[in-house]
Amino acid sequence: MTTPAPALAQTSPALDLPPGVPSLNSFYLYVSTGCNLACRHCWITPRFVRGRPSAGEVIDLELLRQAVTEAKPLGLRHVSLTGGEPLLHPRFVEIVDLLGQEGLDLSLETNGTLLTPALAAHIVTNTRIANISISLDGADVATHDGFRSVPGAFFAAQRAMDYLAQAGFSRLQVIMSVHHGNRPQIEAVAALAAAHGAFSFKLNPVIRAGRGKGMHERGEGLDFQAHLELANWVYGDFQKRAPLKVLLEMPPALCSLDAFRQQIIQTGCGIEHNLGILGSGEFALCGIGRSVPELTFGRLGQDRVRDVWLHNPTLLALRPALQDFRRYPGVCADCIHAVQCRTGCVANNYLESGVLLSPIGLCSQAERLGLFPATRRRSARAQ
């Protein structure tokens, strides 16, 4: 799943928005519909591309330019570049240069295999890319390349990290997709990330979506108990001796006070201020639009950003529902963290339950098992 954009200010009076409509702060830009790796867990399941994708499989630069022009009066100030693999786009440098010239802050998610020393230097000296995430899913060739399904991915990812470090880039995050097969290697991967210049290390347990669904069906994904054990270990012993900052997405209701004090919890996705643009040119809630057509909202060159943002019925229904936290479904309505968590990632919710606003899967399981902490319930505190 994509990394959430940085928290941004609410709608400014200078923006061209009707009352009550939130600002469009960020595009989730899925630059390509393809990827040069075939990762076993990918929730978006891009088409496997061994070389450069053909025309029509990547974002059209001129249509993107028009979308930015239309979105800036609505509040656009940040773009998250992801994919597929964004570096597959034959005009990737032109894209980041264009977005930077428009004054937009950028973040990039990549597998790193296509990064070159020249591109790393260009990113540092000529672009507004402030944060880069590179995936590393094992501490050895067999684990990482076996998971990514392409030989050479392990060393290519590490070379990419070195190129960035040599160019002077300091905001590199390494992301590890955790499953039972690589769980024992977390400490070794963290050490590798630190050795190659990363400042943070993010653990993303494989979710039940896309190819990851099959991993869970085969017992490779972490179940509820394994997920909780991972969180307790990360927030406890591991974080104290890790060589860099460790992050783990986890419902705040299931986290210890130590986790809050360490500020290593990430919750919510700020979806009411973001809009996805798929490599196909479709507007979408986010990357979920790749596999859920009902969560696409039109297309670049055919629909204006303003019309989508102001009038799409899915967005219009979602916004007030997100604000009305006391009417959230299930255990969320009784949770003291509802305002902060906002039911977590609504795309994950939809993939698990068919509903955008529903309790995070871990919270639902905790509720069913009688393990949802009473101290995190409003009703218990009111007694």
C-alpha positions, -999 to +999 in steps of 0.1 A: +000+000+000+010+035-007+028+058+021+004+086+033+012+122+022+025+145+050-001+162+071-010+195+054-031+225+064-068+226+059-086+246+032-073+282+029-098+310+022-077+318-008-085+285-025-113+282-050-135+258-031-172+259-021-179+259+017-175+226+033-154+210+005-119+199+018-088+210+000-072+186-025-038+186-010-022+156-027-022+134-058-014+097-054+002+094-089+005+058-101+030+067-128+029+034-146+005+005-149+034-019-151+063-031-130+096-047-138+092-070-107+064-095-100+062-093-062+043-121-045+024-098-023+015-068-044-020-055-037-022-035-069-010-064-092+005-043-120+013-060-153+048-075-153+070-056-177+105-068-185+115-036-203+100-002-209+062-001-211+046+008-244+026+040-250-007+040-232+006+022-201+020+053-184+008+087-174+005+112-203+027+141-195+006+168-211-026+155-195-008+155-161+003+191-166-034+200-172-045+181-141-019+200-120-031+233-134-067+224-125-059+211-091-037+239-077-066+263-071-082+234-051-051+232-028-027+208-046+008+211-031+021+175-029+024+145-052+033+109-041+049+091-071+044+054-071+033+026-095+037-001-107+073+011-109+074+048-115+110+047-129+096+027-158+081+058-173+103+069-202+097+105-193+101+102-155+127+130-153+104+153-172+075+144-148+095+152-116+109+184-132+074+196-143+060+189-108+089+207-092+085+237-115+049+239-103+061+242-068+048+209-056+066+188-030+072+152-040+078+118-025+087+086-044+081+049-038+103+026-059+119-008-060+151+009-068+162-015-095+162+012-123+179+040-104+212+052-118+239+074-103+229+101-128+193+100-118+202+100-081+223+131-087+194+148-106+169+140-078+192+156-053+202+187-072+172+194-095+140+181-080+117+186-050+117+149-041+120+151-003+113+115+007+121+082-011+110+047-001+128+016-014+117-019-008+139-045+008+122-077+018+151-100+029+186-099+041+199-123+014+195-129-022+172-160-019+147-143+004+144-109-014+147-121-050+124-151-043+098-126-030+102-101-058+104-129-084+132-114-104+169-123-100+192-094-092+166-073-074+184-077-040+217-062-051+200-036-074+180-022-045+211-018-024+230-001-052+201+023-055+204+032-018+242+037-023+236+060-053+213+081-033+237+083-003+266+092-026+245+120-042+238+134-007+201+123-003+193+120+034+156+111+036+156+075+025+132+050+040+134+012+036+101-007+035+099-044+043+068-064+035+066-088+064+054-124+062+063-156+080+091-164+055+111-132+062+100-124+098+132-138+113+153-115+091+138-081+103+168-072+124+192-081+096+173-061+070+172-031+094+210-034+098+213-034+060+191-004+056+211+016+081+244+005+065+231+018+031+221+052+045+184+048+054+170+071+082+139+050+089+127+014+085+090+007+079+074-027+084+043-035+063+028-069+071+014-084+039-023-077+036-051-099+022-054-081-011-042-087-047-015-114-047-012-110-009-045-127-006-031-160-019-002-157+005-026-155+034-047-184+021-015-205+020-007-195+056+023-173+047+008-140+059+008-130+096-024-139+114-039-118+142-017-133+170+015-131+149+007-095+140+002-085+177+034-104+187+053-085+160+039-051+173+048-059+209+084-069+198+088-038+176+075-014+202+094-030+230+128-047+226+136-041+190+130-003+188+153+002+218+183-013+200+174-008+163+201+012+143+174+035+129+138+046+135+113+018+131+077+023+120+048-002+120+013+005+109-009-006+137-044+004+150-037+028+179-063+009+200-041-021+200-009-003+208+009+002+241+016+035+257+052+031+249+044+030+212+026+063+215+056+078+234+080+066+207+058+081+180+063+050+157+026+044+150+011+055+116-027+056+113-052+069+088-045+079+053-059+114+050-080+102+020-104+132+022-075+154+010-061+131-016-070+119-051-055+090-070-044+091-107-037+057-121-012+049-149-042+043-172-051+080-167-082+072-145-090+092-114-095+069-085-098+068-047-062+055-047-044+024-062-075+003-052-090+016-085-067-009-103-089-038-092-121-021-081-136-002-110-164+013-089-137+034-071-125+051-103-140+085-110-133+095-146-102+100-168-075+126-175-084+145-207-121+137-204-130+149-169-119+180-151-103+176-117-126+202-102-157+183-114-144+150-099-134+166-066-167+186-062-193+162-076-182+126-074-209+107-054-184+084-037-163+113-024-194+133-014-206+104+007-173+095+022-164+130+035-192+136+060-191+099+071-154+104+080-163+134+101-191+117+120-169+095+141-195+087+167-215+069+140-186+048+128-195+011+123-187-016+148-162-011+176-149+021+160-179+040+173-169+031+209-131+036+204-114+066+220-090+067+190-117+071+164-108+107+156-071+099+152-075+065+134-106+074+112-110+036+105-075+034+091-070+028+054-104+029+037-090+010+007-079-019+029-114-018+046-131-020+013-110-050+002-117-068+034-154-059+039-167-043+008-173-011+027-150+020+029-158+028+065-154-003+086-132-014+115-096-022+107-094-060+103-072-064+133-097-044+155-126-066+142-107-097+151-098-083+185-135-076+191-145-111+181-119-127+203-128-105+233-094-089+232-102-053+223-089-033+253-116-020+276-094+010+284-097+021+248-135+021+248-155+053+255-183+033+272-159+018+297-144+052+306-178+066+311-187+041+338 
